[in-house]
Amino acid sequence: MDNISIPKERYEIHKSLVKEGIILIKLYFSVSKKMQLKRFEKRSKDPLKQYKLSPVDMQAQDLWGEYTMRKFQMLLETNTTLSPWTIVRSDNKKKARINCMKHILSKMEYEGKIPDEELIPDSKILISGIDELKLMEANLAKPHKLPG
């Protein structure tokens, strides 16, 4: 299988899932470089959280620009109208989780659902894949300026 066929095959799989009535929600939790480093430093000092830290984690700081390019490429290849990405700004974990829940609940129909107006997520926390691509495209030369 060559790389050219992978996005097309992925699209066909997503299309099949949606056609079968599956609600496909793609979330990308995005943390800023500064917050990631802060979390790593905190974990390294906390005996209960040290297990969460690996050598690969610290490499992420050094490879931030490369990871940003990979994120951009992934979004470019896999963000579609049929199965769009939602980017979750997750520097603030609590706000990220609450807004994620709102987003997921807004996509479902269920008995006793609260009004849609109460399920509108914070537009500073949840960003559409297309808006993230636009932001990234405008800042590719300076990945350190990106919000995460």
C-alpha positions, 0 to 999 in steps of 0.5 A, spaced: 500 500 500 502 506 498 502 513 501 497 516 496 492 511 497 491 511 505 487 518 505 482 515 500 482 508 504 481 512 510 475 516 507 472 510 505 472 507 512 469 514 515 464 514 509 462 507 511 461 508 518 457 514 517 453 511 512 451 505 518 449 511 522 455 511 527 456 518 529 464 519 528 467 525 532 474 526 532 478 530 537 485 532 537 487 535 544 492 540 543 497 543 549 502 549 548 509 547 548 510 552 555 504 548 558 507 541 556 513 543 559 510 545 565 506 539 566 513 535 565 516 538 570 511 537 575 510 530 574 518 529 574 517 532 582 511 528 584 512 521 586 505 519 584 506 522 577 513 520 575 510 514 572 507 518 567 513 521 564 518 517 559 524 519 555 520 520 549 516 526 553 522 530 553 524 529 546 517 532 544 520 539 547 526 538 542 522 536 536 516 541 537 517 544 530 517 537 527 511 535 531 507 541 529 509 540 521 506 532 522 500 535 526 499 540 520 500 534 515 495 529 519 489 535 519 490 536 511 490 529 509 484 527 514 480 533 516 474 532 511 466 535 511 464 528 513 469 527 518 472 533 521 477 534 526 475 538 532 481 541 536 481 542 543 485 547 546 487 543 553 492 547 557 486 548 562 484 541 563 478 542 566 475 547 561 477 542 555 474 536 558 467 540 559 467 543 552 469 536 549 463 533 553 458 539 551 461 538 544 459 530 544 452 531 547 450 536 542 451 531 537 447 526 540 439 525 541 437 523 547 431 523 552 432 529 557 437 533 553 438 540 555 437 545 550 442 546 545 444 553 547 447 550 553 451 545 549 455 551 545 462 550 547 467 555 548 470 557 541 477 559 544 477 552 547 474 548 541 476 549 534 474 546 527 479 542 524 479 547 518 480 553 522 486 550 525 489 549 519 488 556 517 491 558 523 497 553 522 498 555 515 499 562 517 504 560 522 508 554 519 514 558 519 514 560 527 511 554 530 512 556 537 507 562 536 501 557 535 497 556 541 498 548 541 
